[in-house]
Amino acid sequence: MIPTLDLVDRAALQGFAAIIDVRSPAEFADDHVPGAINLPVLNNAERAEVGTIYVQQSRLLARRIGAAYVARNIAAHLEGPVLNQVPSAFAPLVYCWRGGQRSTAMATVLSQVGWRPTLIAGGYKTYRRHVTAALYDAEPPYRFVLLDGHTGTAKTEILGRLVALGVQTLDLEALAAHRGSLFGALPGQPQPSQRLFESRLLAAIEALDVTRAIVVEAESSKIGERFLPTTVWKAMLAAPRITLHAPPEARARYLAQAYADIAADRDALQGTLDRLPRALGRKRLDAWRALADAGEIETLAASLIETHYDPAYTRSSRKDERASLGIVEMAGLGAAEQERAAEAVAGMVGAKG
């Protein structure tokens, strides 16, 4: 009998040689257990075909056609690059949508070969319930410290530098594949689905020591098109903050460099400018479009800082009642200044345990 796994937290998933998701590529792309590999027993078209036959024609016919597809696909995987050289002690974890026919078929064949598969009881849905419980139903167990500051204070880069200093961090923007502002889309890199973002987020959190401070960049509740789960957002709302300060001209220069990829794509830049609030005024928006057309990116950044981003930050800060652990002043935003800022932040975080 093939053993099953009921608990799917990080610790429970550690002991397997591989985690095999046998769902279709489309299902896998939408979300999957972190670290899983996709060995579909039905591809997207086959799954759609079998489902249509099941509903519109005959359950028996759908099962017969589906079984033929599954058998051929499993045979192809056995001869393919993932499974054709694994050792005799190979002990993978296998799952499908509900822990039903697809994963059972793969696990049965693997066990007949002589390997030792385990099934996730309830399949992906069991894993998804674990994610939902941890990120939406639980009380926040995290000791977050927010890294705050005006737009263009290199928060993301400084967050990365903290890792080398032994500080725990959680990079929400990296997990969401977005830089967090209207201009934050990453060219050629779409955001993950909401479910996949949550899977990545929980995996990152479970790798941290939640009894110690975790530095998180101050964000809104939405990063691009992805929403922060309730438990994480609650923890951020209650977290103390460390604020980075830098002169506007240094921030404009930094933004022109950091967003050079957006600036290089004139159509994308103009499209982003078109999504700015109309309340800013047509004359101002037209002036920004002209700066973009002329390639005056640093001047554009300076104007956006002065008339859009800083006023919005000031309004938000007036309402922010979270405790302050301190302010880090930066004369500039070069590598040396960023490193000094990271050291200052690390000292403040360390002082709070």
Rosetta blueprint (number, residue, H / E / L):
1 M L
2 I L
3 P L
4 T E
5 L E
6 D L
7 L L
8 V L
9 D L
10 R H
11 A H
12 A H
13 L H
14 Q L
15 G L
16 F L
17 A L
18 A L
19 I E
20 I E
21 D E
22 V L
23 R L
24 S L
25 P H
26 A H
27 E H
28 F H
29 A H
30 D H
31 D L
32 H L
33 V L
34 P L
35 G L
36 A L
37 I E
38 N E
39 L L
40 P L
41 V L
42 L L
43 N L
44 N H
45 A H
46 E H
47 R H
48 A H
49 E H
50 V H
51 G H
52 T H
53 I H
54 Y H
55 V H
56 Q H
57 Q L
58 S L
59 R H
60 L H
61 L H
62 A H
63 R H
64 R H
65 I H
66 G H
67 A H
68 A H
69 Y H
70 V H
71 A H
72 R H
73 N H
74 I H
75 A H
76 A H
77 H H
78 L H
79 E H
80 G L
81 P L
82 V L
83 L L
84 N L
85 Q L
86 V L
87 P L
88 S L
89 A L
90 F L
91 A L
92 P L
93 L E
94 V E
95 Y E
96 C L
97 W L
98 R L
99 G L
100 G L
101 Q H
102 R H
103 S H
104 T H
105 A H
106 M H
107 A H
108 T H
109 V H
110 L H
111 S H
112 Q H
113 V H
114 G L
115 W L
116 R L
117 P L
118 T E
119 L E
120 I E
121 A L
122 G L
123 G H
124 Y H
125 K H
126 T H
127 Y H
128 R H
129 R H
130 H H
131 V H
132 T H
133 A H
134 A H
135 L H
136 Y H
137 D H
138 A L
139 E L
140 P L
141 P L
142 Y L
143 R E
144 F E
145 V E
146 L E
147 L E
148 D E
149 G E
150 H L
151 T L
152 G L
153 T L
154 A L
155 K H
156 T H
157 E H
158 I H
159 L H
160 G H
161 R H
162 L H
163 V H
164 A H
165 L L
166 G L
167 V L
168 Q L
169 T E
170 L E
171 D L
172 L H
173 E H
174 A H
175 L H
176 A H
177 A L
178 H E
179 R L
180 G L
181 S L
182 L L
183 F L
184 G L
185 A E
186 L E
187 P L
188 G L
189 Q E
190 P L
191 Q L
192 P L
193 S L
194 Q H
195 R H
196 L H
197 F H
198 E H
199 S H
200 R H
201 L H
202 L H
203 A H
204 A H
205 I H
206 E H
207 A L
208 L L
209 D L
210 V L
211 T L
212 R L
213 A E
214 I E
215 V E
216 V E
217 E E
218 A L
219 E L
220 S L
221 S L
222 K E
223 I E
224 G L
225 E L
226 R E
227 F E
228 L L
229 P L
230 T H
231 T H
232 V H
233 W H
234 K H
235 A H
236 M H
237 L H
238 A L
239 A L
240 P L
241 R E
242 I E
243 T E
244 L E
245 H E
246 A L
247 P L
248 P H
249 E H
250 A H
251 R H
252 A H
253 R H
254 Y H
255 L H
256 A H
257 Q H
258 A H
259 Y L
260 A H
261 D H
262 I H
263 A H
264 A H
265 D L
266 R H
267 D H
268 A H
269 L H
270 Q H
271 G H
272 T H
273 L H
274 D H
275 R L
276 L L
277 P L
278 R H
279 A H
280 L H
281 G L
282 R H
283 K H
284 R H
285 L H
286 D H
287 A H
288 W H
289 R H
290 A H
291 L H
292 A H
293 D H
294 A H
295 G L
296 E L
297 I H
298 E H
299 T H
300 L H
301 A H
302 A H
303 S H
304 L H
305 I H
306 E H
307 T H
308 H H
309 Y H
310 D H
311 P H
312 A H
313 Y H
314 T H
315 R H
316 S H
317 S H
318 R H
319 K H
320 D L
321 E L
322 R L
323 A L
324 S E
325 L E
326 G E
327 I E
328 V E
329 E E
330 M L
331 A L
332 G L
333 L L
334 G L
335 A H
336 A H
337 E H
338 Q H
339 E H
340 R H
341 A H
342 A H
343 E H
344 A H
345 V H
346 A H
347 G H
348 M H
349 V H
350 G H
351 A H
352 K L
353 G L
